[in-house]
Every structure is written in C-alpha cells, then in structure tokens.
Amino acid sequence: MKFQYSIALALSAAAALAAPTLSTEQLFTLELAPGETKQVTEAQKWELYNAGVHFMDITDYVNLHESSLSRRQTSVVAFPSDITQKTSVTPLIAKLSTANMQSQLTTFSAFQNRYYKSTYGKQSSEWLLAQVQALASASGVSGVTVRAFSHPSWTQNSIIATIPGKSTDTIVIGSHQDSVNGASPSTGRAPGADDDGSGTFTILEAMRVLLTDSRVASGQAANTIEFHWYAAEEGGLLGSQAVFTDYKNKGRIVKAMLQQDMTGFVKPGTKESVGVITDFVDAGLTAFIKKVITAYCAIPYVETKCGYACSDHASASKAGYPSAFVIESTFADSSKYIHTAQDTISTVNFNHMLEHAKMTVGLAYELGFATTL
C-alpha cells in the first residue's frame, strides 16, 4: 500500500526529479495517472514512492497499458441486487479465528523485511506458500490447487490458490505479501504487520473457513474462487500486473476481484468501520460489497478514496476485470506506521481483521454461488 498524495503535489514531485542522463542505468516507465507516464531511474522511483506518489511500474507491461487506454470501461458484470446466501454464510463466519491470524502474522512479520528483491522476500514467500499448501492439504478437499507464480525479474513469487467451481469464471480475492522500509528498501526493517500482513492472513483465514463448507468443497459453486497473494506490490503493483496480464493473454474470465490491503489498524478515538474505496473501482461491485458488509459485519462501512494505483486492484482494472478495494478505515485514519520499522504486530487489532474476514467469506460465497454474473 502506498500513501495517498494530492495530484498537484504528485505532479510537482515528479517534475522536480532530474531528467535521466544518458547512461547505462536502467530506466523504468511509471504510470502516475491514467495515460500519464514518466521514465525514471531506480533511485528516482523510490524518491517518488517516499514522497507518497502512487504509480504503476508498467515497464514490462506496456501492452496491458496500451490496451487499457483503448477500452472505455472494464467488462460489464451485473452483480446481485440482494444477499442470498445468508443461511450458508452465517455459520461459516462463526468459525473464523483471530488466534489463527495472530499466530501466522507473528511469524510473517518477524522476517527482517519482505522486499521483493531481497533474500528475506524470497524466504517469506516460500514460508507463506507452505502455509497455504498446508491449509489446502489439511482441508481434505480434492481439486484445490496451490501454486507459486514466478517472476523472472525477481525472486519473490506470487501465490495463487484455486477452488474449482462448476465454471472457470473466477472470483478473485487478493492481498499483497511484500513489505518495504521506504528509507532503506532492500535491507531496512519492515515488519509489514498491517501493510499487508493483515490482508494476507485475513484472506487465508477466509479460505480456510470456505473449505469447510460442503458445497464449496464438492465444487458446487457456480464460479471458481481464487485467493491471490501478490509479490512486489510496493514496487509498483508488479506482481499483480504479471498475474492479470497472464490471465488476459489466456482469455481468463474474472467476474470480480477484491483487494484486501491493510485490514488491522483502528485509529484510537475513531469509530471502527470498514473503509470502502470509491475511486478507480468498479461501481457495481463496490455497491454489492457494501451490502455484504451490512449483512455480515458487526461494524458499518464508510466511503473513502485512495487515488490512482493505490493497490493491486488497479492491475485487475487495467486488464479489464471489475475490481474493488476495501481498507481498514477511511484513508485518512489508516495506519501511519506503514513502510517503517514501526509497522509491528502491536499496532494490529485482530478483532478488526475478523470483520474483514467476515466480509471476505461473505463476498466469496455470495459471488461464488451467483449464477447470473
């Protein structure tokens, strides 16, 4: 997750960067806003990052970028008008465990960092893959697959878990697994407990509970349900761009994608709520998510904005897939410890993560069994 930054200040910061000199230094193409790109060096890329500028690093994904410019909108999906699966979902959300999330996040945040180019980033990804594989195996559900999605340019893999349904039309629930210390990306301490360890284990716990449902386990869902843990989000949504470029090139049909990035912080003195992002998202999917929160969560939602390319849902949108993003609060009240050594487990509210997990189970089940998408 990257800090929000006003458009005027972002443009000012971008303009202030010295023009790259003629050298052998690699240049990266960043998209700062729809249709607005800039070439920068690695050092300049992190200057923008630390200034709070959102961007997608489209250096290796120009074709996806160009095709998105020719589309007026993402694929049109008619999302349900009502909640229909409450009888099945209510007993499932009662099985969600804060203890599971706390135990897993304690280990995950103990890595020095999860920077996508570091040894720690590779090790943490391998550890997470083993956790997802163990969960799938322990469920006893046949047909569930868990795989590493490799990236040639760095060593941290993305992870994809697939629960087959009656069709290959897919509902994607995503989070990002990497973390970064903005002051020292490759070596600095970056526990990333909230950003995005919280989202990582929110969706893993949701997956665990979904697999206890007999209809899901037997493949009776109308749609396939996938859980994604993206590498290299902090580097410019790199892992998710790779995944959704692959899906687009293969003609995969994704009916909905929800990103869970930062689900564990509640600012003292504020009313606890679930933040529903309303800018650069699919309006229909977002409207349905509000209904899911109202139906299954014990706290209300609040609308908020985060700007362009603020998390991995932007990659799904660029590929033409309806996407949405839910965060821990209003953007203004979200954790200010992220990208520092202070983003520790002590700042995480596991009961708040539980509310996000409830919403995740509800959305995955409702859309998984929706027959008219």
N, C-alpha and C positions, 0 to 999 in steps of 0.2 A: 504494500500500500504506500502511496506517495502523498505527501501533504498537498492540500489544495493551495492554489496560488492564483491571484486575480489575473485576468487576461492582460491587462495593461502592464502589470509588473512582470508577467512572464515574457511578454514581448520585449520589454525593456532589458530584462536579464539576458535574453537571447541575443539582442542586438549588441549588448555590451561585450559579448565574447569576441575575442580577437579572431579575425578570419584565419582559417588554417593555412599554414605556409606550405610551399611546395617541398615535400619531403616524402620519405617512405613510410611515414606514420599513417596507420590505418585511419580512415575516416568512416564515420557511422552516419546513416541517414535517419534522422528523427522526425516524427510527425508530432508537432506541438498542438495542432488543432486540425479539424477536418480540412484536408487539402493544403495545409501549411507545413512545409518540410524545411529542414536545415541540416547541413552537413557539419559534423563536429568531430573532434578528436576524443579519445577515451577520457582524457582529463577534463575536457570541456563538457562532456556528457555528465560527469559526476558533479561538475560545478552547477549545471542546471538542476540536477537531482537535489543537491543540497540547498539550492535556492527555492525549492518547492515547486519546480516546474513539472507538470505532468507531460509525459511523452510516451510514444510507442517507438521502439527502435525497429524500423522497417527495413533495415539494410538488407536482410536476407529474404524479405517478404514483400518486395516491390510489386510483384504480380498480384498478390492479395490486395495491396493498397490500391493499385490502379483499377482492379475490377470493382472495388467498393465504390470508387468515385463514379462509375458508370451506373450504379444502382441508386434509385431514389429511396428505397427502403428495404428492410430485411424481408424475408419470407413472411407472408401473411398467415398467421395461425389464429383460429377462433378459439380462444380459451374458454373454459366452462363459465357459465353465469352463476353457478351455485356450487357450494360444497356438498359432495355426495357420498363421501367415504368415511363419515364420522364414526360409524359403528365399528369399522375395522381399525381406524387410526387411533381412537381414544385408548384402547388397551395397549397399543404399541408404545405410545409416548409414556405410559406409566412404567415401561421397562427401561427407560433411559437412565443412565448412571453418571452422576458427577464424579464418582470415585474413579471410574474408568478414565475419564477425560483428564482428571488431575494426575493420575499415575503416569499416563502416557506423555502428557505435556511436561511433567517434571524431567523426564529423561530427554525429551526432544530439545528443551531449552537449555540443557546442560552442555550441548556442543558449543565450542568457542564461538562459532557462527555457522550459518548455513548459506554462506555466499556461494553462488552457483559455480564459480571458477575455483573455489578453494577445495583442499582435501577434506575439510570439515563438511562442505556442501555435498560432496560425493558420499562421505560416510553417513551423514544424516539421511540422505535419500535412500541408501541401502538399508539403513535401520528401519525407516518408515515402510519401505517395500516389504520387509519381513513382517512387520506388524499387520499390514493389510492382507498379506498372504496367510498369515496365521489365523486371522479373523475369518477369512473365507473358508479355510480348511476346517476350523472349529465349528462352523455353522452346519457342516454336513450337507450343504446344498450343492447338488451336482449342476454343472453348467456354468457356475460362476467362474469368471476368469480374472486374473490379476496380472498385469504386465508392466514392465518398465518401457517407457517411450524414450528412446535415446536421442541425444542431440550431438551432432558431430563436432560442434564448436566449443562444447564444454562438457564436464564430466558428471554433472548432476542430472539425473534422469527425471522426467515427469513420470507419473504413475497413473494408470487407468484400470479401474475395476468395473467389470461389466456384469450386470444381472439381466440375462436374456428374458424378453417378453415374447408375446405372440408375433410381433413385428420387429423389424430392425429400426423403425423410427425411434429416436432416442431422446430421453430426458437427461440432461447433464447437470450434476451438482458439483461445483468446483470450489477449490481453495488454492492458495499457493503455499509451497513448503519452504521456500528460501527465506533468509533474513539477511540484513546488512547493517553494518555500522556506517552511517553516512560519512563520518570523519576518516574512517580507515576501512574501506570496503573489504579488502582481501584478508586482513589479519585482525581487525578490531573485534572486540567482544560484542556480539549481537545475539542475545538470548532469543529474541523474537517471540516471546511468550504470547503476546497479543497479536503481533503482526508477523506471520499469520499462523502461529502455533495454535491459537484459539480456533480459527476456522478449520484448520487441518483436523483437529480431533472432534470438533463439532460434527463434521460430516462423517468421520469414521464411526463415531458412536451412532449416528443416524443409520449408517449402512448396517452396522451390527444388528440393530433392532429390526430393520426392514427384513433381514434374512430370517428372522424368527417367525415371520408371517407365512402361513401355509400356502396362500395363494401366490405370493411373490416367489416363494421357494420352488413352487411347482411350475413356474413360468406362465401363470395365468394372466399376468399384467398385459394390457393391450400393447404397451410400448416397452422397449428396453430401457433400463435405468443404468446410468453410468455415474461413477464417482471419480473425479479427477483431482490430482494433486500436482500443480504445475511447478516446474523449475523456473528459476530466473525471472520471476515477475518484477523484482526490483531493478533488473537490468533493462527494463523497457517492454515488459509483457512478452518476453522472448519465448518461454516455454509454451504458453497458451497459443501464441501465434503459430508456432510449429504444429501443434496439435490440430488446430482448426484449419490451417492450410492443408494438412494431410486429409482431414475429413472432407473439405470442399473438393479437393482434387479427386477423391474416391467417390464422390457423389453421395456421401453420407447425409441422411436426413436427420437433422437435430430440431426437434419441435420446441425446445425450451432449454435455456442454460441459466442457472442461478449461481452467482458467485457469493461465497461467504468469506469475507476478508475482514478480520478484526471483529470478534464476537464476544470478547470477555471483559471489557472495561466499562465501569459505571462511574461517571464523574461524581465525586461527593457533592451533595447538596442539590443534585438534579433528580428529576422524575425518571425512573427507569423506563426505558422504552426500546423498541426495535426501530432502527433507522432505515427507512425505505428510500433508496436513491431514485430521484425523479428526472434527472437529466442524462441524456445519452443512453437511454434504456428503452426497451420495448414497452409501450404504454399498456397494451393488453395484458401481458404477462405480469407487469407491475401491479395492475389493478387486481389481478387474481391473487397475487401474493398478499395483498392487504386483506383479502377475505380469509386466506389461510391463517394469517396471524390472528385475526379476530376470532376465528373458530377454535384455534388450538393453543394459543399462548395465553399466559396469565397476565401479560402486560400489553399495553397498546403499541401501535406503531406511530411514528412521526415521520413526516416527509422531510427530506433533506437533499442537498446536492453536493457533488464532489468534483465536478469538472470533467474534462475530456481525458480519456485513457487513464483513469484513476485505479483500475484494477482489471483483472483478466476477462471480465465480461465484455470489455471493449474488443477483444480479439474475436470473440464469437460474433459480435455485431458486425465486424468488418467482413467476416466470412459469409454474412447473410443470414445468420441464425438469430432468432429472438432471444434477447438476453436481459437479465436484471441483476441488481446488486443490492444486498441487504447488509447493513453495518450495525455496530453496537449501539448507536445513538445518533443524534444529529451530528453532522460532520464537525461542527464547532466544539462539541462536547466529547469527541472521541479522544483516545489516549494521545498525550503529547510525549510519551516516553518512547515511541516507536523510533527505530533507526539509531538507538543508543544502547549503551550497556544497561540502562535502567528499565528496559522493557522486559522485566522479570516476572516470574510466576506470582510474586507477591502483589502485583497490580491486577491480577486476573480474578474476576468474580465468576465462579463456576456455576452458580445458580443462574447467572445471566446467560452463560453459554448453553445451559439447559433449555432456556427459552428459544434460543436459535436452533437447537437440535429438534425441539418440538416442531417448529416451523418447517425445518428441513424434511422431517419424516412426513409431515402433512402434505407438503408440496409434492414430494416424490411419489407418494401414494396416490394422491388425487390425480396428478397428471399421468402417472404410470398406468392407471386404470381408465383414463379418459379415452373414449373411443371415437370422438368427433374432432380431434385436433387437426 
